[in-house]
Amino acid sequence: MMLPSLRYPRPSHLFTVTLRIIMVSSIGRPRNANLDTALLRAAEELILERGFGAVSVEAIASRADTTRPAFYRRFDGIPRLVLALLLDRFAIDLDKCIDSGNLPDDLEAIQRDQLELFSSPLVKRSLAGFLGSLHEDPDLRRIFVEEFLAPRRYGAGMIILRAAGRGEIPQDPDLEWVLDLLTGPLLMRAVMPGLTGFDEALVSQTVASALGALSYRAP
């Protein structure tokens, strides 16, 4: 049985490759992996302490015990460094990690992974500012979509297509809409002040919404 194809091909890049793309190339000088790690750690610490908008290159370089030129030999700005952090902490092939054999349990596992992502202190302190940076930097936006957003949606979509193959849902599901149903409420609560936080009800409600949109049929 042929299943509908996803818009996103599975990316071949892993984090270590992507980090080289995000970082500024440096010719003729060997890389210092310890300094790379120190810059990432310093950035995360400062974002947690001050928030995305209050962190400067000077502060990151000072915390990492290095210099501005050393920073810019690796990253062309703080948003690129934040993307490297997101890839390091949260890049995942969902369809390889989640396969319970039934769609409700799989969707719950997807939502628990997303809950971990959106409720993490790093994401909560940087997401709004980072999303603003994506609108201003087309290259950063392209890398974010190709290396972070698309793989996560691809994995979730493949999990849904497996359910279609098992006969739990009709063929040709509207994957884009269902993936939006799963992620949208969590994203709203992560970036909009004053909304209810993350809880078990959010997991169960988003799973129920997705199952309804997919016309799920219990075996």
C-alpha positions in Angstrom: 0.0 0.0 0.0 1.4 3.4 -1.0 1.3 6.1 1.7 1.3 9.8 1.0 4.8 11.3 1.0 5.9 14.0 3.4 7.0 17.4 2.3 10.2 17.1 4.2 12.9 14.7 3.1 14.9 13.2 6.0 17.9 15.4 6.5 21.3 13.8 6.3 23.0 16.3 8.6 23.7 15.5 12.2 24.4 18.1 14.8 28.2 18.0 14.4 27.8 18.7 10.7 25.2 21.4 11.2 27.3 23.1 13.8 30.0 23.6 11.1 27.4 25.2 8.9 26.2 27.5 11.6 29.7 28.5 12.6 31.8 30.8 10.6 34.5 29.0 8.7 38.1 29.7 9.8 40.8 28.9 7.3 44.3 28.0 8.3 43.6 27.7 12.1 42.8 24.4 13.8 39.5 24.4 15.7 39.4 24.3 19.5 36.6 22.0 20.5 37.0 23.0 24.1 36.4 26.7 23.3 33.4 25.8 21.2 31.9 24.0 24.2 32.8 26.8 26.5 31.0 29.4 24.3 27.9 27.2 24.1 27.9 26.7 27.9 28.5 30.4 28.5 25.7 31.4 26.2 23.2 29.0 27.9 24.2 30.2 31.4 23.7 33.9 30.4 20.4 33.3 28.6 19.1 31.6 31.7 20.3 34.4 33.9 19.4 37.4 31.8 17.2 36.3 28.9 17.9 36.3 25.2 17.6 40.0 24.6 20.0 41.0 27.4 22.9 38.8 26.4 25.9 40.3 24.5 28.8 38.8 22.6 31.1 40.5 25.0 29.4 38.9 28.0 29.5 35.4 26.3 33.2 35.8 25.4 34.1 37.0 28.9 32.2 34.1 30.6 34.0 31.6 28.2 37.3 33.3 29.0 37.9 34.2 25.4 37.6 37.2 23.1 35.1 38.7 20.6 37.3 37.8 17.6 37.4 34.2 18.9 33.5 34.2 19.1 33.1 35.6 15.6 35.5 33.0 14.2 32.8 30.5 15.2 29.5 32.3 15.1 28.3 35.4 13.2 26.0 36.3 16.1 24.1 35.2 19.1 21.1 33.8 17.2 23.4 31.3 15.3 24.8 30.2 18.7 21.3 29.7 20.1 20.4 27.5 17.1 23.5 25.4 17.8 22.3 25.0 21.4 18.8 24.0 20.2 20.2 21.4 17.9 22.5 20.1 20.6 19.8 19.8 23.2 16.7 18.9 21.2 17.4 17.5 17.7 15.7 14.1 17.5 14.4 11.6 14.9 11.0 11.1 16.5 10.0 8.2 14.2 13.1 6.3 15.2 12.6 6.8 18.9 8.8 6.4 19.1 7.0 3.3 17.9 4.5 1.9 20.5 2.4 0.1 17.8 -0.7 2.3 18.3 -1.3 5.9 17.4 -2.7 7.3 20.7 0.4 6.2 22.6 2.7 7.4 19.9 1.1 10.9 19.8 1.3 11.1 23.6 5.0 10.3 23.4 5.4 13.0 20.7 3.7 15.5 22.9 5.8 14.6 26.0 8.9 15.2 23.9 7.4 18.6 22.8 6.5 19.4 26.4 10.1 18.8 27.4 11.2 21.1 24.6 8.9 24.0 25.2 9.1 23.9 29.0 12.9 23.9 29.1 14.3 27.0 30.8 16.6 27.6 27.8 13.7 27.6 25.3 11.4 29.7 27.6 14.1 32.4 28.0 15.2 32.5 24.3 12.3 31.5 22.1 10.5 34.8 21.5 13.7 36.7 20.7 15.1 33.8 18.6 11.9 33.6 16.5 12.3 37.4 15.9 15.8 36.8 14.6 14.6 34.2 12.2 12.5 36.9 10.4 15.5 39.1 10.1 18.1 36.5 8.9 17.0 34.4 5.8 20.1 32.1 6.1 19.4 31.4 9.7 15.8 30.7 9.0 16.7 28.3 6.2 19.1 26.4 8.5 16.5 26.4 11.3 13.8 24.9 9.1 16.1 22.4 7.4 17.9 21.2 10.4 15.5 21.6 13.4 11.9 22.2 12.4 11.6 19.9 9.3 13.2 16.9 10.9 10.9 17.0 13.9 7.8 17.4 11.7 9.1 14.7 9.3 9.4 12.3 12.2 6.0 13.0 13.6 4.5 12.8 10.2 6.1 9.4 9.6 4.6 8.1 12.9 1.1 9.2 11.6 1.7 7.5 8.3 2.6 4.3 10.1 -0.8 4.5 11.8 -2.5 4.8 8.3 -0.6 1.7 7.2 -2.0 -0.2 10.2 -5.5 0.9 9.4 -6.0 3.1 12.5 -6.8 6.2 10.4 -7.9 6.8 6.8 -5.4 7.2 4.0 -4.1 10.6 2.9 -4.2 12.3 6.3 -3.8 16.1 6.3 -0.4 15.9 7.9 0.4 19.7 7.9 -2.8 20.5 9.8 -2.4 17.7 12.3 1.2 18.6 13.0 0.1 22.2 13.6 -2.6 21.0 16.0 0.0 19.2 18.0 2.6 22.0 18.2 0.5 25.2 18.0 -1.0 25.1 21.5 2.4 24.4 23.1 4.1 27.2 21.1 1.3 29.6 22.1 1.8 28.9 25.8 5.6 29.2 25.4 5.6 32.6 23.9 2.4 34.4 25.0 2.5 35.8 28.6 -0.4 35.2 30.9 -1.6 31.9 29.5 -1.9 28.7 31.5 1.3 26.8 31.7 2.2 23.3 30.6 0.3 20.4 32.3 -1.0 16.9 31.7 -4.3 18.3 30.4 -2.5 20.0 27.6 -0.9 16.7 26.5 -4.2 14.8 26.6 -6.2 17.6 24.9 -3.8 18.0 22.0 -3.6 14.3 21.5 -7.4 14.1 21.5 -7.6 17.0 19.0 -5.1 15.3 16.7 -6.9 11.9 16.9 -10.2 13.6 16.1 -8.7 15.4 13.1 -7.3 12.1 11.8 -10.6 10.2 12.3 -8.8 7.7 14.5 -10.5 4.3 14.7 -9.6 2.2 17.8 -8.7 -1.4 16.8 
